[in-house]
């Protein structure tokens, strides 16, 4: 083929691209706004605005009363979790629930159901689709019927086979496996900091950096319970650690507390008897994560009961305490709460009977200094250095013993 032939061919292709441009890919599904309005004393209207029609599946849960709206996987682009407080709707939250499902959960102060749902297509100056849900108060008996009727519709990601985000190395006495658990995620944002940042975003950023840091040492195999913004149930987090035969589990959090002056890191290990009221309140709140995202917990009691029985294996808790003490030494007093940085509480994610586990409160998002530090690259990098050094020192000491 001559150069002239090549130029002619290129010119023909260019002309075809002008006349017949490549088809554009459809934009991703997105909900850009949500609002609640009052229709009558007993009826509220929830409206979701989206760039395409939605196909909702509506279910109900009790204890506490909730309406669960499952949607195709989509992006929510109207900020962090919402507290509405209108009439009988207490709060609602949203986010990714599984790889194919996004979930909106409505907390109710009175039994209620969706009495009507419809979609308004774009028209006139309105360029969005509006999915409308009319929600009305109903008798308790009717709500109970709806719970029973829709139970089979609830999508339970816990029913999937346990699959870690990364596969663990072959267990031939090689690198220790470190499970890094970024708390919350998806439609469970965790706390919203004084600076408007969601806890789920902060802890995931640190978890990803910690994985990279541990990989760079060449000494460990880090495994994440989640590597993007998705919900992972408390039970599943423990299952991932056990399925990977983890040698250590680090659960990362950045909570809020009523006292805005309370700041610094806190390290928690397992005890069914909390060390103080702060520890007890934090554990109670964190252990409700599955309720917040709309999980049916009827089948969870047996799991928790069996785990507690197995906790007679005190050696695991002793190793957890050993690591906690090393981490406190690495962090130093400047980044820890002033008094008793090592505390105890009954967090579900610490209940793997055969995996030493600690929950690291990296700071408190209710404190302006902590919130700013944890949102910054420098602050996150400092936490990652401390954790990496503590992991390295912990396993070095185990080899010496």
For each residue, the residues with C-beta under 8 A, 3 or more apart:
1: 5 6
2: 5 6
3: 6 7
4: 7 8
5: 1 2 8 9
6: 1 2 3 9 10
7: 3 4 10 11
8: 4 5 11 12
9: 5 6 12 13
10: 6 7 13 14
11: 7 8 14 15
12: 8 9 15 16
13: 9 10 16 17
14: 10 11 17 18
15: 11 12 18 19
16: 12 13 19 20
17: 13 14 20 21 22
18: 14 15 21
19: 15 16
20: 16 17
21: 17 18
22: 17
23:
24:
25:
26:
27: 30 51
28: 74 75
29: 50 51 52 54 72 73 74 75
30: 27 50 51 74 75 76 77
31: 34 48 49 50 54 71 74 75 76 77 78 94
32: 49 50 51 77 78 128
33: 47 48 49 78 128
34: 31 46 47 48 49 78 82 92 94 104
35: 46 47
36: 44 45 46 47 84 86 89 92
37: 44 45 47
38: 43 44 45 86 87
39: 43 44 45 134
40: 43
41: 87
42: 136 137
43: 38 39 40 115 134 135 136 137
44: 36 37 38 39 86 87 88 89 134 135 136
45: 36 37 38 39 132 133 134 135
46: 34 35 36 89 92 106 132 133 135
47: 33 34 35 36 37 130 131 132 133
48: 31 33 34 54 104 130 131 133
49: 31 32 33 34 128 129 130
50: 29 30 31 32 53 54 74 128 129 130 131
51: 27 29 30 32 128 129
52: 29 129
53: 50 119 121 129 131
54: 29 31 48 50 71 72 74 119 129 131
55: 71 72
56: 69 70 71 117 131 133
57: 69 70 71 153
58: 67 68 69 70 114 117 133 150 153
59: 67 68 70 150 151 153 154 294
60: 65 66 67 68 113 143 146 147 150
61: 65 66 68 147 154 294 295 296
62: 65 66 143 144 147
63:
64: 107 108 291
65: 60 61 62 107 108 109 110 111 112 143
66: 60 61 62 105 106 107 108 291 294
67: 58 59 60 105 106 108 112 113 114 135
68: 58 59 60 61 103 104 105 106 154 294
69: 56 57 58 103 104 105 106 133
70: 56 57 58 59 97 101 102 103 153 154 155
71: 31 54 55 56 57 74 101 102 103 104
72: 29 54 55 100 101 102
73: 29 96 99 100 101 102
74: 28 29 30 31 50 54 71 102
75: 28 29 30 31
76: 30 31 94 95 102
77: 30 31 32
78: 31 32 33 34
79: 82
80: 189 192 196 198
81: 91 93 94 189 192 198
82: 34 79 91 92 93
83: 91
84: 36 89 90 91 92
85: 89 90 91
86: 36 38 44 89
87: 38 41 44
88: 44 108 109 110 112 137
89: 36 44 46 84 85 86 92 106 107 108 109 112 135
90: 84 85 107 108 109
91: 81 82 83 84 85 106 107
92: 34 36 46 82 84 89 104 105 106 107
93: 81 82 104 105 187 188 189 292 293
94: 31 34 76 81 102 103 104 105 187
95: 76 102 103 185 186 187 188 189 229 230 231 293
96: 73 99 101 102 103 185 186 187 228 229 230 231
97: 70 101 102 103 155 157 186 187 230 231 293 294
98: 101 155 157 230 231
99: 73 96 230
100: 72 73
101: 70 71 72 73 96 97 98 155
102: 70 71 72 73 74 76 94 95 96 97 187
103: 68 69 70 71 94 95 96 97 186 187 231 293 294
104: 34 48 68 69 71 92 93 94 187
105: 66 67 68 69 92 93 94 187 292 293 294
106: 46 66 67 68 69 89 91 92 135
107: 64 65 66 89 90 91 92
108: 64 65 66 67 88 89 90 111 112
109: 65 88 89 90
110: 65 88 137
111: 65 108 137 138 139 140 142 143
112: 65 67 88 89 108 135 136 137 138 143
113: 60 67 135 136 138 142 143 146
114: 58 67 117 133 134 135
115: 43 134 135 136
116: 132 133 134
117: 56 58 114 131 132 133 134
118: 131 132
119: 53 54 129 130 131 132
120: 123 126 129 130 132
121: 53 129
122: 126 127 128 129
123: 120 126
124:
125:
126: 120 122 123 130
127: 122
128: 32 33 49 50 51 122
129: 49 50 51 52 53 54 119 120 121 122
130: 47 48 49 50 119 120 126
131: 47 48 50 53 54 56 117 118 119
132: 45 46 47 116 117 118 119 120
133: 45 46 47 48 56 58 69 114 116 117
134: 39 43 44 45 114 115 116 117
135: 43 44 45 46 67 89 106 112 113 114 115
136: 42 43 44 112 113 115
137: 42 43 88 110 111 112
138: 111 112 113 142 143 146
139: 111 142 143
140: 111 143 144
141: 144 145
142: 111 113 138 139 145 146
143: 60 62 65 111 112 113 138 139 140 146 147
144: 62 140 141 147 148
145: 141 142 148 149
146: 60 113 138 142 143 149 150
147: 60 61 62 143 144 150 151
148: 144 145 151
149: 145 146
150: 58 59 60 146 147 153 154
151: 59 147 148 154 296
152:
153: 57 58 59 70 150
154: 59 61 68 70 150 151 294 296
155: 70 97 98 101
156: 159 295 296
157: 97 98 160 231 232 233 236
158: 233 235 236 295
159: 156
160: 157 163
161:
162: 236 239 240 243
163: 160
164: 167 168 179 223 224 225 240 243 244
165: 223 224 225 226 227
166: 221 222 223 224
167: 164
168: 164 171 177 221 223 244 245 246
169: 174 175 177 221
170: 174
171: 168 174 245
172:
173:
174: 169 170 171 221
175: 169 219 220 221
176: 219 220 221 247 248 395
177: 168 169 220 221 222 223 244 245 246 247 248
178: 214 220 221 222 223 246 247 248 249 250 391
179: 164 222 223 224 225 240 241 244 246 248 249 250 355
180: 207 210 211 214 222 223 224 225 250 252
181: 207 224 225 237 241 249 250 251 252 349
182: 185 200 203 204 206 207 224 225 226 252
183: 190 199 200 203 251 252 253 286 289 349
184: 188 189 190 198 199 200 203 253 289
185: 95 96 182 188 200 204 226 229 230 231 232
186: 95 96 97 103 200 229 230 231 232 293
187: 93 94 95 96 97 102 103 104 105 231 292 293 294
188: 93 95 184 185 200 231 289 292 293
189: 80 81 93 95 184 192 198 199 200
190: 183 184 198 199 200 203 253 254 255
191: 198 199 254 255 256 365 366
192: 80 81 189 196 197 198 199 256 365
193: 196 197 198 199 202 254 256 365 366 371 374 375
194: 260 365 366 367 368 371
195: 365 368 371 372 375
196: 80 192 193
197: 192 193 201 202 365 371 374 375
198: 80 81 184 189 190 191 192 193 201 202
199: 183 184 189 190 191 192 193 202 203 253 254 255 256 365
200: 182 183 184 185 186 188 189 190 203 204 229
201: 197 198 204 205 229
202: 193 197 198 199 205 206 254 362 365 374 375 380
203: 182 183 184 190 199 200 206 207 252 253 254 362
204: 182 185 200 201 207 208 226 227 228 229
205: 201 202 208 209 380
206: 182 202 203 209 210 252 362 374 380 383 384
207: 180 181 182 203 204 210 211 224 226 227 252
208: 204 205 211 212 224 227
209: 205 206 212 213 380 381 384
210: 180 206 207 213 214 222 250 252 384 387 388
211: 180 207 208 214 215 222 224 227
212: 208 209 215 216
213: 209 210 216 217 384 385 387 388
214: 178 180 210 211 217 219 220 222 388 391
215: 211 212 218 220 222
216: 212 213
217: 213 214 220 388 392
218: 215
219: 175 176 214 392 395
220: 175 176 177 178 214 215 217 391 395
221: 166 168 169 174 175 176 177 178
222: 166 177 178 179 180 210 211 214 215
223: 164 165 166 168 177 178 179 180 240 244 246
224: 164 165 166 179 180 181 182 207 208 211 227
225: 164 165 179 180 181 182 232 236 237 240 241
226: 165 182 185 204 207 229 230 232
227: 165 204 207 208 211 224
228: 96 204
229: 95 96 185 186 200 201 204 226
230: 95 96 97 98 99 185 186 226
231: 95 96 97 98 103 157 185 186 187 188 293
232: 157 185 186 225 226 236 237 240
233: 157 158 236 237 289 290 293 295
234: 237 238 287 289 290 348 349
235: 158 238 239 290 300 303 348
236: 157 158 162 225 232 233 239 240
237: 181 225 232 233 234 240 241 251 349
238: 234 235 241 242 307 348 349 351 352 355
239: 162 235 236 242 243
240: 162 164 179 223 225 232 236 237 243 244
241: 179 181 225 237 238 244 246 249 352 355 357
242: 238 239 245 246 352 354 355
243: 162 164 239 240
244: 164 168 177 179 223 240 241
245: 168 171 177 242
246: 168 177 178 179 223 241 242 249 352 355
247: 176 177 178 355 356 395
248: 176 177 178 179 323 355 356 357 391 394
249: 178 179 181 241 246 349 350 352 355 356 357 358
250: 178 179 180 181 210 357 358 360 387 391
251: 181 183 237 347 349 350 357 358 359 360
252: 180 181 182 183 203 206 207 210 360 362
253: 183 184 190 199 203 286 359 360 361 362
254: 190 191 193 199 202 203 361 362 363 364 365 370 374
255: 190 191 199 282 285 286 361 364 365 366
256: 191 192 193 199 364 365 366
257: 262 278 282 364 366
258: 366
259: 262 366
260: 194 366 367 368
261: 367
262: 257 259 278 337 364 366 367
263: 337 363 364 367 369 370
264: 335 336 337 338 341 363 364 370
265: 331 335 336 337 341 360 361 362 363 383
266: 336 337 341 342 343 360 361
267: 324 327 328 341 342 343 358 359 360 361
268: 279 282 283 324 342 343 344 345 347 350 358 359 360 361
269: 317 320 321 324 342 344 350 357 358 359
270: 311 317 320 344 345 346 347 350 351 357
271: 274 275 344 345 346
272: 308 346
273: 344 346
274: 271 277 279 280 283 343 344 345 346
275: 271 279 340 343 344 345
276: 279 280 340 343
277: 274 280 281
278: 257 262 281 282 343
279: 268 274 275 276 282 283 343 344 345
280: 274 276 277 283 284 345
281: 277 278 284 285
282: 255 257 268 278 279 285 286 345 361
283: 268 274 279 280 286 287 345 346 347
284: 280 281 287 288
285: 255 281 282 288
286: 183 253 255 282 283 289 347 348 349 359
287: 234 283 284 346 347 348
288: 284 285 291 292
289: 183 184 188 233 234 286 292 293
290: 233 234 235 293 295 297 300
291: 64 66 288 294 295 297
292: 93 105 187 188 288 289
293: 93 95 97 103 105 186 187 188 231 233 289 290
294: 59 61 66 68 97 103 105 154 187 291
295: 61 156 158 233 290 291
296: 61 151 154 156 299
297: 290 291 300 301
298: 301
299: 296 302 303
300: 235 290 297 303 304
301: 297 298 304 305
302: 299 305 306
303: 235 299 300 306 307
304: 300 301 307 308 348 351
305: 301 302 308 309
306: 302 303 309 310
307: 238 303 304 310 311 351 352 353
308: 272 304 305 311 351
309: 305 306 312
310: 306 307 313 353
311: 270 307 308 314 316 317 351 353
312: 309
313: 310 316 317 353 354
314: 311 317 318
315: 318 319
316: 311 313 319 320 352 353 354 355 356 357
317: 269 270 311 313 314 320 321 356
318: 314 315 321 322
319: 315 316 322 323 356
320: 269 270 316 317 323 324 350 356 357 358
321: 269 317 318 324 325 342
322: 318 319 325 326 356 394 397
323: 248 319 320 326 327 356 358 390 391 394
324: 267 268 269 320 321 327 328 342 358
325: 321 322 328 329 342
326: 322 323 329 330 390 393 394 397
327: 267 323 324 330 331 358 360 386 387 390
328: 267 324 325 331 336 341 342
329: 325 326 332 390
330: 326 327 386 387 389 390 393
331: 265 327 328 335 336 341 386 390
332: 329 335 336
333: 336 338
334:
335: 264 265 331 332 363 382 383 386
336: 264 265 266 328 331 332 333 341
337: 262 263 264 265 266 340 341
338: 264 333
339:
340: 275 276 337 343
341: 264 265 266 267 328 331 336 337
342: 266 267 268 269 321 324 325 328
343: 266 267 268 274 275 276 278 279 340
344: 268 269 270 271 273 274 275 279
345: 268 270 271 274 275 279 280 282 283
346: 270 271 272 273 274 283 287 350 351
347: 251 268 270 283 286 287 350 351 359
348: 234 235 238 286 287 304 351
349: 181 183 234 237 238 249 251 286 357 359
350: 249 251 268 269 270 320 346 347 357 358 359
351: 238 270 304 307 308 311 346 347 348 357
352: 238 241 242 246 249 307 316 355 357
353: 307 310 311 313 316
354: 242 313 316
355: 179 238 241 242 246 247 248 249 316 352
356: 247 248 249 316 317 319 320 322 323
357: 241 248 249 250 251 269 270 316 320 349 350 351 352
358: 249 250 251 267 268 269 320 323 324 327 350
359: 251 253 267 268 269 286 347 349 350
360: 250 251 252 253 265 266 267 268 327 387
361: 253 254 255 265 266 267 268 282 364
362: 202 203 206 252 253 254 265 374 383
363: 254 263 264 265 335 367 370 371 373 374
364: 254 255 256 257 262 263 264 361 367 370 371
365: 191 192 193 194 195 197 199 202 254 255 256 370 371 374
366: 191 193 194 255 256 257 258 259 260 262 370 371
367: 194 260 261 262 263 363 364 370 371
368: 194 195 260 371 372
369: 263 372 373
370: 254 263 264 363 364 365 366 367 373 374
371: 193 194 195 197 363 364 365 366 367 368 374 375
372: 195 368 369 375 376 379
373: 363 369 370 376 378 379
374: 193 197 202 206 254 362 363 365 370 371 379 380 383
375: 193 195 197 202 371 372 379
376: 372 373 379 380
377: 380 381
378: 373 381 382
379: 372 373 374 375 376 382 383
380: 202 205 206 209 374 376 377 383 384
381: 209 377 378 384 385
382: 335 378 379 385 386
383: 206 265 335 362 374 379 380 386 387
384: 206 209 210 213 380 381 387 388
385: 213 381 382 388 389
386: 327 330 331 335 382 383 389 390
387: 210 213 250 327 330 360 383 384 390 391
388: 210 213 214 217 384 385 391 392
389: 330 385 386 392 393
390: 323 326 327 329 330 331 386 387 393 394
391: 178 214 220 248 250 323 387 388 394 395
392: 217 219 388 389 395 396
393: 326 330 389 390 396 397
394: 248 322 323 326 390 391 397 398
395: 176 219 220 247 391 392 398 399
396: 392 393 399 400
397: 322 326 393 394 400 401
398: 394 395 401
399: 395 396
400: 396 397
401: 397 398
